[in-house]
Amino acid sequence: MHETTVELSYRSSDRAATIEAALRPEVGAIAGDRTTVSLDRAGAELELTVRASDPVALRAGQNTWLGLLEVAETVQTIR
């Protein structure tokens, strides 16, 4: 099993909660045979872990989730 964990710190727990709320629905919706993801939050800290059966799937999963994270952060900034 291959794994990548991204740990993010936000300036407030409200901002972290908003980003988590934007990503949470996708956790169950974007499930593949080769990749899984977990999302955890503690206060202003957010942890995103992508697990995959092989390096190619891990890279694809990272690209997907980092892209979704970027969109969530950009939308939050615009608000």
mmCIF file of the N, C-alpha and C atoms, coordinates in Angstrom:
data_MODEL
# 
_entry.id   MODEL 
# 
loop_
_atom_site.group_PDB 
_atom_site.id 
_atom_site.type_symbol 
_atom_site.label_atom_id 
_atom_site.label_alt_id 
_atom_site.label_comp_id 
_atom_site.label_asym_id 
_atom_site.label_entity_id 
_atom_site.label_seq_id 
_atom_site.pdbx_PDB_ins_code 
_atom_site.Cartn_x 
_atom_site.Cartn_y 
_atom_site.Cartn_z 
_atom_site.occupancy 
_atom_site.B_iso_or_equiv 
_atom_site.pdbx_formal_charge 
_atom_site.auth_seq_id 
_atom_site.auth_comp_id 
_atom_site.auth_asym_id 
_atom_site.auth_atom_id 
_atom_site.pdbx_PDB_model_num 
ATOM 1   N N  . MET A 1 1  ? 0.857   -1.181 0.000   1.00 0.00 ? 1  MET A N  1 
ATOM 2   C CA . MET A 1 1  ? 0.000   0.000  0.000   1.00 0.00 ? 1  MET A CA 1 
ATOM 3   C C  . MET A 1 1  ? 0.896   1.235  0.000   1.00 0.00 ? 1  MET A C  1 
ATOM 4   N N  . HIS A 1 2  ? 0.529   2.203  -0.806  1.00 0.00 ? 2  HIS A N  1 
ATOM 5   C CA . HIS A 1 2  ? 1.241   3.475  -0.899  1.00 0.00 ? 2  HIS A CA 1 
ATOM 6   C C  . HIS A 1 2  ? 0.357   4.546  -0.274  1.00 0.00 ? 2  HIS A C  1 
ATOM 7   N N  . GLU A 1 3  ? 0.988   5.546  0.357   1.00 0.00 ? 3  GLU A N  1 
ATOM 8   C CA . GLU A 1 3  ? 0.205   6.527  1.102   1.00 0.00 ? 3  GLU A CA 1 
ATOM 9   C C  . GLU A 1 3  ? 0.877   7.894  1.095   1.00 0.00 ? 3  GLU A C  1 
ATOM 10  N N  . THR A 1 4  ? 0.051   8.925  1.028   1.00 0.00 ? 4  THR A N  1 
ATOM 11  C CA . THR A 1 4  ? 0.510   10.303 1.181   1.00 0.00 ? 4  THR A CA 1 
ATOM 12  C C  . THR A 1 4  ? -0.433  11.004 2.141   1.00 0.00 ? 4  THR A C  1 
ATOM 13  N N  . THR A 1 5  ? 0.138   11.739 3.090   1.00 0.00 ? 5  THR A N  1 
ATOM 14  C CA . THR A 1 5  ? -0.664  12.528 4.016   1.00 0.00 ? 5  THR A CA 1 
ATOM 15  C C  . THR A 1 5  ? -0.292  13.992 3.865   1.00 0.00 ? 5  THR A C  1 
ATOM 16  N N  . VAL A 1 6  ? -1.311  14.819 3.729   1.00 0.00 ? 6  VAL A N  1 
ATOM 17  C CA . VAL A 1 6  ? -1.125  16.263 3.643   1.00 0.00 ? 6  VAL A CA 1 
ATOM 18  C C  . VAL A 1 6  ? -1.726  16.863 4.905   1.00 0.00 ? 6  VAL A C  1 
ATOM 19  N N  . GLU A 1 7  ? -0.908  17.590 5.659   1.00 0.00 ? 7  GLU A N  1 
ATOM 20  C CA . GLU A 1 7  ? -1.373  18.247 6.876   1.00 0.00 ? 7  GLU A CA 1 
ATOM 21  C C  . GLU A 1 7  ? -1.450  19.742 6.614   1.00 0.00 ? 7  GLU A C  1 
ATOM 22  N N  . LEU A 1 8  ? -2.613  20.316 6.889   1.00 0.00 ? 8  LEU A N  1 
ATOM 23  C CA . LEU A 1 8  ? -2.850  21.731 6.603   1.00 0.00 ? 8  LEU A CA 1 
ATOM 24  C C  . LEU A 1 8  ? -3.235  22.464 7.879   1.00 0.00 ? 8  LEU A C  1 
ATOM 25  N N  . SER A 1 9  ? -2.692  23.650 8.049   1.00 0.00 ? 9  SER A N  1 
ATOM 26  C CA . SER A 1 9  ? -3.034  24.501 9.188   1.00 0.00 ? 9  SER A CA 1 
ATOM 27  C C  . SER A 1 9  ? -3.691  25.767 8.658   1.00 0.00 ? 9  SER A C  1 
ATOM 28  N N  . TYR A 1 10 ? -4.858  26.083 9.190   1.00 0.00 ? 10 TYR A N  1 
ATOM 29  C CA . TYR A 1 10 ? -5.583  27.278 8.780   1.00 0.00 ? 10 TYR A CA 1 
ATOM 30  C C  . TYR A 1 10 ? -5.565  28.296 9.908   1.00 0.00 ? 10 TYR A C  1 
ATOM 31  N N  . ARG A 1 11 ? -5.886  29.530 9.574   1.00 0.00 ? 11 ARG A N  1 
ATOM 32  C CA . ARG A 1 11 ? -5.815  30.597 10.575  1.00 0.00 ? 11 ARG A CA 1 
ATOM 33  C C  . ARG A 1 11 ? -6.934  30.502 11.614  1.00 0.00 ? 11 ARG A C  1 
ATOM 34  N N  . SER A 1 12 ? -7.978  29.729 11.303  1.00 0.00 ? 12 SER A N  1 
ATOM 35  C CA . SER A 1 12 ? -9.065  29.558 12.269  1.00 0.00 ? 12 SER A CA 1 
ATOM 36  C C  . SER A 1 12 ? -9.719  28.194 12.084  1.00 0.00 ? 12 SER A C  1 
ATOM 37  N N  . SER A 1 13 ? -10.367 27.743 13.143  1.00 0.00 ? 13 SER A N  1 
ATOM 38  C CA . SER A 1 13 ? -11.082 26.467 13.048  1.00 0.00 ? 13 SER A CA 1 
ATOM 39  C C  . SER A 1 13 ? -12.300 26.604 12.133  1.00 0.00 ? 13 SER A C  1 
ATOM 40  N N  . ASP A 1 14 ? -12.872 27.811 12.044  1.00 0.00 ? 14 ASP A N  1 
ATOM 41  C CA . ASP A 1 14 ? -14.009 28.027 11.135  1.00 0.00 ? 14 ASP A CA 1 
ATOM 42  C C  . ASP A 1 14 ? -13.593 27.821 9.681   1.00 0.00 ? 14 ASP A C  1 
ATOM 43  N N  . ARG A 1 15 ? -12.435 28.338 9.315   1.00 0.00 ? 15 ARG A N  1 
ATOM 44  C CA . ARG A 1 15 ? -11.956 28.171 7.933   1.00 0.00 ? 15 ARG A CA 1 
ATOM 45  C C  . ARG A 1 15 ? -11.674 26.697 7.651   1.00 0.00 ? 15 ARG A C  1 
ATOM 46  N N  . ALA A 1 16 ? -11.032 26.011 8.589   1.00 0.00 ? 16 ALA A N  1 
ATOM 47  C CA . ALA A 1 16 ? -10.759 24.579 8.413   1.00 0.00 ? 16 ALA A CA 1 
ATOM 48  C C  . ALA A 1 16 ? -12.064 23.800 8.282   1.00 0.00 ? 16 ALA A C  1 
ATOM 49  N N  . ALA A 1 17 ? -13.065 24.164 9.078   1.00 0.00 ? 17 ALA A N  1 
ATOM 50  C CA . ALA A 1 17 ? -14.363 23.483 9.015   1.00 0.00 ? 17 ALA A CA 1 
ATOM 51  C C  . ALA A 1 17 ? -15.044 23.720 7.671   1.00 0.00 ? 17 ALA A C  1 
ATOM 52  N N  . THR A 1 18 ? -14.899 24.919 7.125   1.00 0.00 ? 18 THR A N  1 
ATOM 53  C CA . THR A 1 18 ? -15.493 25.226 5.822   1.00 0.00 ? 18 THR A CA 1 
ATOM 54  C C  . THR A 1 18 ? -14.831 24.411 4.718   1.00 0.00 ? 18 THR A C  1 
ATOM 55  N N  . ILE A 1 19 ? -13.508 24.313 4.760   1.00 0.00 ? 19 ILE A N  1 
ATOM 56  C CA . ILE A 1 19 ? -12.779 23.521 3.760   1.00 0.00 ? 19 ILE A CA 1 
ATOM 57  C C  . ILE A 1 19 ? -13.158 22.049 3.905   1.00 0.00 ? 19 ILE A C  1 
ATOM 58  N N  . GLU A 1 20 ? -13.227 21.577 5.144   1.00 0.00 ? 20 GLU A N  1 
ATOM 59  C CA . GLU A 1 20 ? -13.629 20.187 5.381   1.00 0.00 ? 20 GLU A CA 1 
ATOM 60  C C  . GLU A 1 20 ? -15.032 19.928 4.828   1.00 0.00 ? 20 GLU A C  1 
ATOM 61  N N  . ALA A 1 21 ? -15.953 20.850 5.078   1.00 0.00 ? 21 ALA A N  1 
ATOM 62  C CA . ALA A 1 21 ? -17.332 20.682 4.600   1.00 0.00 ? 21 ALA A CA 1 
ATOM 63  C C  . ALA A 1 21 ? -17.398 20.639 3.077   1.00 0.00 ? 21 ALA A C  1 
ATOM 64  N N  . ALA A 1 22 ? -16.514 21.364 2.426   1.00 0.00 ? 22 ALA A N  1 
ATOM 65  C CA . ALA A 1 22 ? -16.486 21.351 0.960   1.00 0.00 ? 22 ALA A CA 1 
ATOM 66  C C  . ALA A 1 22 ? -15.951 20.027 0.424   1.00 0.00 ? 22 ALA A C  1 
ATOM 67  N N  . LEU A 1 23 ? -14.996 19.447 1.120   1.00 0.00 ? 23 LEU A N  1 
ATOM 68  C CA . LEU A 1 23 ? -14.374 18.201 0.654   1.00 0.00 ? 23 LEU A CA 1 
ATOM 69  C C  . LEU A 1 23 ? -15.113 16.942 1.107   1.00 0.00 ? 23 LEU A C  1 
ATOM 70  N N  . ARG A 1 24 ? -15.741 17.004 2.268   1.00 0.00 ? 24 ARG A N  1 
ATOM 71  C CA . ARG A 1 24 ? -16.341 15.812 2.885   1.00 0.00 ? 24 ARG A CA 1 
ATOM 72  C C  . ARG A 1 24 ? -17.280 15.041 1.953   1.00 0.00 ? 24 ARG A C  1 
ATOM 73  N N  . PRO A 1 25 ? -18.180 15.682 1.208   1.00 0.00 ? 25 PRO A N  1 
ATOM 74  C CA . PRO A 1 25 ? -19.086 14.913 0.336   1.00 0.00 ? 25 PRO A CA 1 
ATOM 75  C C  . PRO A 1 25 ? -18.352 14.098 -0.733  1.00 0.00 ? 25 PRO A C  1 
ATOM 76  N N  . GLU A 1 26 ? -17.173 14.545 -1.102  1.00 0.00 ? 26 GLU A N  1 
ATOM 77  C CA . GLU A 1 26 ? -16.415 13.848 -2.144  1.00 0.00 ? 26 GLU A CA 1 
ATOM 78  C C  . GLU A 1 26 ? -15.700 12.605 -1.619  1.00 0.00 ? 26 GLU A C  1 
ATOM 79  N N  . VAL A 1 27 ? -15.503 12.524 -0.310  1.00 0.00 ? 27 VAL A N  1 
ATOM 80  C CA . VAL A 1 27 ? -14.764 11.390 0.269   1.00 0.00 ? 27 VAL A CA 1 
ATOM 81  C C  . VAL A 1 27 ? -15.424 10.072 -0.099  1.00 0.00 ? 27 VAL A C  1 
ATOM 82  N N  . GLY A 1 28 ? -16.717 9.980  0.016   1.00 0.00 ? 28 GLY A N  1 
ATOM 83  C CA . GLY A 1 28 ? -17.410 8.749  -0.342  1.00 0.00 ? 28 GLY A CA 1 
ATOM 84  C C  . GLY A 1 28 ? -17.744 8.646  -1.818  1.00 0.00 ? 28 GLY A C  1 
ATOM 85  N N  . ALA A 1 29 ? -17.836 9.802  -2.461  1.00 0.00 ? 29 ALA A N  1 
ATOM 86  C CA . ALA A 1 29 ? -18.269 9.823  -3.861  1.00 0.00 ? 29 ALA A CA 1 
ATOM 87  C C  . ALA A 1 29 ? -17.150 9.474  -4.837  1.00 0.00 ? 29 ALA A C  1 
ATOM 88  N N  . ILE A 1 30 ? -15.923 9.830  -4.477  1.00 0.00 ? 30 ILE A N  1 
ATOM 89  C CA . ILE A 1 30 ? -14.790 9.559  -5.368  1.00 0.00 ? 30 ILE A CA 1 
ATOM 90  C C  . ILE A 1 30 ? -14.019 8.374  -4.796  1.00 0.00 ? 30 ILE A C  1 
ATOM 91  N N  . ALA A 1 31 ? -14.570 7.223  -4.959  1.00 0.00 ? 31 ALA A N  1 
ATOM 92  C CA . ALA A 1 31 ? -13.913 6.011  -4.480  1.00 0.00 ? 31 ALA A CA 1 
ATOM 93  C C  . ALA A 1 31 ? -13.589 5.143  -5.681  1.00 0.00 ? 31 ALA A C  1 
ATOM 94  N N  . GLY A 1 32 ? -12.387 4.664  -5.704  1.00 0.00 ? 32 GLY A N  1 
ATOM 95  C CA . GLY A 1 32 ? -11.986 3.790  -6.796  1.00 0.00 ? 32 GLY A CA 1 
ATOM 96  C C  . GLY A 1 32 ? -11.566 2.437  -6.264  1.00 0.00 ? 32 GLY A C  1 
ATOM 97  N N  . ASP A 1 33 ? -11.293 1.542  -7.160  1.00 0.00 ? 33 ASP A N  1 
ATOM 98  C CA . ASP A 1 33 ? -10.833 0.217  -6.760  1.00 0.00 ? 33 ASP A CA 1 
ATOM 99  C C  . ASP A 1 33 ? -9.423  0.271  -6.191  1.00 0.00 ? 33 ASP A C  1 
ATOM 100 N N  . ARG A 1 34 ? -8.654  1.275  -6.621  1.00 0.00 ? 34 ARG A N  1 
ATOM 101 C CA . ARG A 1 34 ? -7.236  1.316  -6.262  1.00 0.00 ? 34 ARG A CA 1 
ATOM 102 C C  . ARG A 1 34 ? -6.876  2.432  -5.295  1.00 0.00 ? 34 ARG A C  1 
ATOM 103 N N  . THR A 1 35 ? -7.817  3.330  -4.996  1.00 0.00 ? 35 THR A N  1 
ATOM 104 C CA . THR A 1 35 ? -7.501  4.498  -4.174  1.00 0.00 ? 35 THR A CA 1 
ATOM 105 C C  . THR A 1 35 ? -8.592  4.749  -3.142  1.00 0.00 ? 35 THR A C  1 
ATOM 106 N N  . THR A 1 36 ? -8.172  5.118  -1.926  1.00 0.00 ? 36 THR A N  1 
ATOM 107 C CA . THR A 1 36 ? -9.098  5.554  -0.887  1.00 0.00 ? 36 THR A CA 1 
ATOM 108 C C  . THR A 1 36 ? -8.545  6.838  -0.277  1.00 0.00 ? 36 THR A C  1 
ATOM 109 N N  . VAL A 1 37 ? -9.418  7.566  0.405   1.00 0.00 ? 37 VAL A N  1 
ATOM 110 C CA . VAL A 1 37 ? -8.994  8.812  1.040   1.00 0.00 ? 37 VAL A CA 1 
ATOM 111 C C  . VAL A 1 37 ? -9.663  8.940  2.396   1.00 0.00 ? 37 VAL A C  1 
ATOM 112 N N  . SER A 1 38 ? -8.963  9.566  3.322   1.00 0.00 ? 38 SER A N  1 
ATOM 113 C CA . SER A 1 38 ? -9.570  9.902  4.607   1.00 0.00 ? 38 SER A CA 1 
ATOM 114 C C  . SER A 1 38 ? -9.314  11.379 4.871   1.00 0.00 ? 38 SER A C  1 
ATOM 115 N N  . LEU A 1 39 ? -10.252 11.991 5.575   1.00 0.00 ? 39 LEU A N  1 
ATOM 116 C CA . LEU A 1 39 ? -10.192 13.414 5.874   1.00 0.00 ? 39 LEU A CA 1 
ATOM 117 C C  . LEU A 1 39 ? -10.513 13.589 7.344   1.00 0.00 ? 39 LEU A C  1 
ATOM 118 N N  . ASP A 1 40 ? -9.606  14.213 8.080   1.00 0.00 ? 40 ASP A N  1 
ATOM 119 C CA . ASP A 1 40 ? -9.798  14.426 9.514   1.00 0.00 ? 40 ASP A CA 1 
ATOM 120 C C  . ASP A 1 40 ? -9.503  15.878 9.846   1.00 0.00 ? 40 ASP A C  1 
ATOM 121 N N  . ARG A 1 41 ? -10.229 16.397 10.838  1.00 0.00 ? 41 ARG A N  1 
ATOM 122 C CA . ARG A 1 41 ? -9.991  17.770 11.280  1.00 0.00 ? 41 ARG A CA 1 
ATOM 123 C C  . ARG A 1 41 ? -9.965  17.825 12.787  1.00 0.00 ? 41 ARG A C  1 
ATOM 124 N N  . ALA A 1 42 ? -9.019  18.603 13.313  1.00 0.00 ? 42 ALA A N  1 
ATOM 125 C CA . ALA A 1 42 ? -8.939  18.899 14.738  1.00 0.00 ? 42 ALA A CA 1 
ATOM 126 C C  . ALA A 1 42 ? -8.688  20.398 14.857  1.00 0.00 ? 42 ALA A C  1 
ATOM 127 N N  . GLY A 1 43 ? -9.725  21.134 15.217  1.00 0.00 ? 43 GLY A N  1 
ATOM 128 C CA . GLY A 1 43 ? -9.589  22.585 15.321  1.00 0.00 ? 43 GLY A CA 1 
ATOM 129 C C  . GLY A 1 43 ? -9.271  23.201 13.972  1.00 0.00 ? 43 GLY A C  1 
ATOM 130 N N  . ALA A 1 44 ? -8.152  23.904 13.909  1.00 0.00 ? 44 ALA A N  1 
ATOM 131 C CA . ALA A 1 44 ? -7.741  24.583 12.673  1.00 0.00 ? 44 ALA A CA 1 
ATOM 132 C C  . ALA A 1 44 ? -6.830  23.716 11.810  1.00 0.00 ? 44 ALA A C  1 
ATOM 133 N N  . GLU A 1 45 ? -6.666  22.451 12.182  1.00 0.00 ? 45 GLU A N  1 
ATOM 134 C CA . GLU A 1 45 ? -5.800  21.521 11.450  1.00 0.00 ? 45 GLU A CA 1 
ATOM 135 C C  . GLU A 1 45 ? -6.649  20.547 10.636  1.00 0.00 ? 45 GLU A C  1 
ATOM 136 N N  . LEU A 1 46 ? -6.246  20.347 9.403   1.00 0.00 ? 46 LEU A N  1 
ATOM 137 C CA . LEU A 1 46 ? -6.934  19.417 8.507   1.00 0.00 ? 46 LEU A CA 1 
ATOM 138 C C  . LEU A 1 46 ? -5.907  18.422 7.991   1.00 0.00 ? 46 LEU A C  1 
ATOM 139 N N  . GLU A 1 47 ? -6.276  17.143 7.966   1.00 0.00 ? 47 GLU A N  1 
ATOM 140 C CA . GLU A 1 47 ? -5.372  16.101 7.481   1.00 0.00 ? 47 GLU A CA 1 
ATOM 141 C C  . GLU A 1 47 ? -6.076  15.294 6.395   1.00 0.00 ? 47 GLU A C  1 
ATOM 142 N N  . LEU A 1 48 ? -5.448  15.236 5.237   1.00 0.00 ? 48 LEU A N  1 
ATOM 143 C CA . LEU A 1 48 ? -5.963  14.509 4.082   1.00 0.00 ? 48 LEU A CA 1 
ATOM 144 C C  . LEU A 1 48 ? -4.984  13.388 3.767   1.00 0.00 ? 48 LEU A C  1 
ATOM 145 N N  . THR A 1 49 ? -5.456  12.144 3.801   1.00 0.00 ? 49 THR A N  1 
ATOM 146 C CA . THR A 1 49 ? -4.599  10.994 3.521   1.00 0.00 ? 49 THR A CA 1 
ATOM 147 C C  . THR A 1 49 ? -5.141  10.239 2.319   1.00 0.00 ? 49 THR A C  1 
ATOM 148 N N  . VAL A 1 50 ? -4.281  10.064 1.329   1.00 0.00 ? 50 VAL A N  1 
ATOM 149 C CA . VAL A 1 50 ? -4.621  9.306  0.124   1.00 0.00 ? 50 VAL A CA 1 
ATOM 150 C C  . VAL A 1 50 ? -3.850  7.996  0.185   1.00 0.00 ? 50 VAL A C  1 
ATOM 151 N N  . ARG A 1 51 ? -4.562  6.877  0.033   1.00 0.00 ? 51 ARG A N  1 
ATOM 152 C CA . ARG A 1 51 ? -3.940  5.548  0.020   1.00 0.00 ? 51 ARG A CA 1 
ATOM 153 C C  . ARG A 1 51 ? -4.240  4.891  -1.318  1.00 0.00 ? 51 ARG A C  1 
ATOM 154 N N  . ALA A 1 52 ? -3.251  4.199  -1.853  1.00 0.00 ? 52 ALA A N  1 
ATOM 155 C CA . ALA A 1 52 ? -3.446  3.567  -3.162  1.00 0.00 ? 52 ALA A CA 1 
ATOM 156 C C  . ALA A 1 52 ? -2.680  2.260  -3.233  1.00 0.00 ? 52 ALA A C  1 
ATOM 157 N N  . SER A 1 53 ? -3.143  1.405  -4.120  1.00 0.00 ? 53 SER A N  1 
ATOM 158 C CA . SER A 1 53 ? -2.525  0.088  -4.272  1.00 0.00 ? 53 SER A CA 1 
ATOM 159 C C  . SER A 1 53 ? -1.236  0.138  -5.077  1.00 0.00 ? 53 SER A C  1 
ATOM 160 N N  . ASP A 1 54 ? -1.025  1.213  -5.839  1.00 0.00 ? 54 ASP A N  1 
ATOM 161 C CA . ASP A 1 54 ? 0.193   1.312  -6.653  1.00 0.00 ? 54 ASP A CA 1 
ATOM 162 C C  . ASP A 1 54 ? 0.562   2.785  -6.836  1.00 0.00 ? 54 ASP A C  1 
ATOM 163 N N  . PRO A 1 55 ? 1.796   3.068  -7.224  1.00 0.00 ? 55 PRO A N  1 
ATOM 164 C CA . PRO A 1 55 ? 2.252   4.454  -7.353  1.00 0.00 ? 55 PRO A CA 1 
ATOM 165 C C  . PRO A 1 55 ? 1.468   5.284  -8.376  1.00 0.00 ? 55 PRO A C  1 
ATOM 166 N N  . VAL A 1 56 ? 1.048   4.679  -9.461  1.00 0.00 ? 56 VAL A N  1 
ATOM 167 C CA . VAL A 1 56 ? 0.294   5.421  -10.482 1.00 0.00 ? 56 VAL A CA 1 
ATOM 168 C C  . VAL A 1 56 ? -1.050  5.874  -9.918  1.00 0.00 ? 56 VAL A C  1 
ATOM 169 N N  . ALA A 1 57 ? -1.722  4.989  -9.211  1.00 0.00 ? 57 ALA A N  1 
ATOM 170 C CA . ALA A 1 57 ? -3.004  5.341  -8.590  1.00 0.00 ? 57 ALA A CA 1 
ATOM 171 C C  . ALA A 1 57 ? -2.805  6.399  -7.503  1.00 0.00 ? 57 ALA A C  1 
ATOM 172 N N  . LEU A 1 58 ? -1.697  6.312  -6.770  1.00 0.00 ? 58 LEU A N  1 
ATOM 173 C CA . LEU A 1 58 ? -1.412  7.311  -5.739  1.00 0.00 ? 58 LEU A CA 1 
ATOM 174 C C  . LEU A 1 58 ? -1.243  8.690  -6.367  1.00 0.00 ? 58 LEU A C  1 
ATOM 175 N N  . ARG A 1 59 ? -0.494  8.768  -7.445  1.00 0.00 ? 59 ARG A N  1 
ATOM 176 C CA . ARG A 1 59 ? -0.295  10.048 -8.130  1.00 0.00 ? 59 ARG A CA 1 
ATOM 177 C C  . ARG A 1 59 ? -1.630  10.608 -8.625  1.00 0.00 ? 59 ARG A C  1 
ATOM 178 N N  . ALA A 1 60 ? -2.446  9.759  -9.215  1.00 0.00 ? 60 ALA A N  1 
ATOM 179 C CA . ALA A 1 60 ? -3.754  10.203 -9.706  1.00 0.00 ? 60 ALA A CA 1 
ATOM 180 C C  . ALA A 1 60 ? -4.631  10.686 -8.551  1.00 0.00 ? 60 ALA A C  1 
ATOM 181 N N  . GLY A 1 61 ? -4.611  9.953  -7.454  1.00 0.00 ? 61 GLY A N  1 
ATOM 182 C CA . GLY A 1 61 ? -5.385  10.355 -6.282  1.00 0.00 ? 61 GLY A CA 1 
ATOM 183 C C  . GLY A 1 61 ? -4.902  11.668 -5.701  1.00 0.00 ? 61 GLY A C  1 
ATOM 184 N N  . GLN A 1 62 ? -3.595  11.839 -5.628  1.00 0.00 ? 62 GLN A N  1 
ATOM 185 C CA . GLN A 1 62 ? -3.042  13.103 -5.137  1.00 0.00 ? 62 GLN A CA 1 
ATOM 186 C C  . GLN A 1 62 ? -3.492  14.260 -6.021  1.00 0.00 ? 62 GLN A C  1 
ATOM 187 N N  . ASN A 1 63 ? -3.385  14.079 -7.325  1.00 0.00 ? 63 ASN A N  1 
ATOM 188 C CA . ASN A 1 63 ? -3.788  15.138 -8.254  1.00 0.00 ? 63 ASN A CA 1 
ATOM 189 C C  . ASN A 1 63 ? -5.255  15.502 -8.068  1.00 0.00 ? 63 ASN A C  1 
ATOM 190 N N  . THR A 1 64 ? -6.099  14.494 -7.933  1.00 0.00 ? 64 THR A N  1 
ATOM 191 C CA . THR A 1 64 ? -7.532  14.739 -7.748  1.00 0.00 ? 64 THR A CA 1 
ATOM 192 C C  . THR A 1 64 ? -7.793  15.527 -6.475  1.00 0.00 ? 64 THR A C  1 
ATOM 193 N N  . TRP A 1 65 ? -7.267  15.044 -5.362  1.00 0.00 ? 65 TRP A N  1 
ATOM 194 C CA . TRP A 1 65 ? -7.584  15.648 -4.072  1.00 0.00 ? 65 TRP A CA 1 
ATOM 195 C C  . TRP A 1 65 ? -6.907  16.987 -3.855  1.00 0.00 ? 65 TRP A C  1 
ATOM 196 N N  . LEU A 1 66 ? -5.696  17.150 -4.351  1.00 0.00 ? 66 LEU A N  1 
ATOM 197 C CA . LEU A 1 66 ? -5.054  18.460 -4.236  1.00 0.00 ? 66 LEU A CA 1 
ATOM 198 C C  . LEU A 1 66 ? -5.772  19.481 -5.113  1.00 0.00 ? 66 LEU A C  1 
ATOM 199 N N  . GLY A 1 67 ? -6.291  19.044 -6.245  1.00 0.00 ? 67 GLY A N  1 
ATOM 200 C CA . GLY A 1 67 ? -7.088  19.931 -7.092  1.00 0.00 ? 67 GLY A CA 1 
ATOM 201 C C  . GLY A 1 67 ? -8.375  20.353 -6.403  1.00 0.00 ? 67 GLY A C  1 
ATOM 202 N N  . LEU A 1 68 ? -9.067  19.402 -5.784  1.00 0.00 ? 68 LEU A N  1 
ATOM 203 C CA . LEU A 1 68 ? -10.295 19.725 -5.053  1.00 0.00 ? 68 LEU A CA 1 
ATOM 204 C C  . LEU A 1 68 ? -10.008 20.661 -3.883  1.00 0.00 ? 68 LEU A C  1 
ATOM 205 N N  . LEU A 1 69 ? -8.901  20.412 -3.203  1.00 0.00 ? 69 LEU A N  1 
ATOM 206 C CA . LEU A 1 69 ? -8.497  21.271 -2.092  1.00 0.00 ? 69 LEU A CA 1 
ATOM 207 C C  . LEU A 1 69 ? -8.224  22.692 -2.582  1.00 0.00 ? 69 LEU A C  1 
ATOM 208 N N  . GLU A 1 70 ? -7.535  22.811 -3.690  1.00 0.00 ? 70 GLU A N  1 
ATOM 209 C CA . GLU A 1 70 ? -7.241  24.132 -4.251  1.00 0.00 ? 70 GLU A CA 1 
ATOM 210 C C  . GLU A 1 70 ? -8.530  24.884 -4.600  1.00 0.00 ? 70 GLU A C  1 
ATOM 211 N N  . VAL A 1 71 ? -9.484  24.197 -5.192  1.00 0.00 ? 71 VAL A N  1 
ATOM 212 C CA . VAL A 1 71 ? -10.766 24.829 -5.526  1.00 0.00 ? 71 VAL A CA 1 
ATOM 213 C C  . VAL A 1 71 ? -11.477 25.287 -4.251  1.00 0.00 ? 71 VAL A C  1 
ATOM 214 N N  . ALA A 1 72 ? -11.524 24.439 -3.237  1.00 0.00 ? 72 ALA A N  1 
ATOM 215 C CA . ALA A 1 72 ? -12.192 24.791 -1.984  1.00 0.00 ? 72 ALA A CA 1 
ATOM 216 C C  . ALA A 1 72 ? -11.536 26.010 -1.341  1.00 0.00 ? 72 ALA A C  1 
ATOM 217 N N  . GLU A 1 73 ? -10.214 26.061 -1.341  1.00 0.00 ? 73 GLU A N  1 
ATOM 218 C CA . GLU A 1 73 ? -9.512  27.200 -0.749  1.00 0.00 ? 73 GLU A CA 1 
ATOM 219 C C  . GLU A 1 73 ? -9.731  28.470 -1.569  1.00 0.00 ? 73 GLU A C  1 
ATOM 220 N N  . THR A 1 74 ? -9.740  28.356 -2.881  1.00 0.00 ? 74 THR A N  1 
ATOM 221 C CA . THR A 1 74 ? -9.948  29.524 -3.744  1.00 0.00 ? 74 THR A CA 1 
ATOM 222 C C  . THR A 1 74 ? -11.346 30.092 -3.553  1.00 0.00 ? 74 THR A C  1 
ATOM 223 N N  . VAL A 1 75 ? -12.339 29.228 -3.525  1.00 0.00 ? 75 VAL A N  1 
ATOM 224 C CA . VAL A 1 75 ? -13.717 29.679 -3.328  1.00 0.00 ? 75 VAL A CA 1 
ATOM 225 C C  . VAL A 1 75 ? -13.859 30.335 -1.958  1.00 0.00 ? 75 VAL A C  1 
ATOM 226 N N  . GLN A 1 76 ? -13.241 29.772 -0.956  1.00 0.00 ? 76 GLN A N  1 
ATOM 227 C CA . GLN A 1 76 ? -13.300 30.342 0.392   1.00 0.00 ? 76 GLN A CA 1 
ATOM 228 C C  . GLN A 1 76 ? -12.659 31.727 0.411   1.00 0.00 ? 76 GLN A C  1 
ATOM 229 N N  . THR A 1 77 ? -11.584 31.912 -0.319  1.00 0.00 ? 77 THR A N  1 
ATOM 230 C CA . THR A 1 77 ? -10.900 33.208 -0.371  1.00 0.00 ? 77 THR A CA 1 
ATOM 231 C C  . THR A 1 77 ? -11.767 34.255 -1.061  1.00 0.00 ? 77 THR A C  1 
ATOM 232 N N  . ILE A 1 78 ? -12.476 33.847 -2.100  1.00 0.00 ? 78 ILE A N  1 
ATOM 233 C CA . ILE A 1 78 ? -13.333 34.770 -2.846  1.00 0.00 ? 78 ILE A CA 1 
ATOM 234 C C  . ILE A 1 78 ? -14.494 35.251 -1.987  1.00 0.00 ? 78 ILE A C  1 
ATOM 235 N N  . ARG A 1 79 ? -15.021 34.366 -1.170  1.00 0.00 ? 79 ARG A N  1 
ATOM 236 C CA . ARG A 1 79 ? -16.159 34.725 -0.311  1.00 0.00 ? 79 ARG A CA 1 
ATOM 237 C C  . ARG A 1 79 ? -15.766 35.868 0.547   1.00 0.00 ? 79 ARG A C  1 
# 
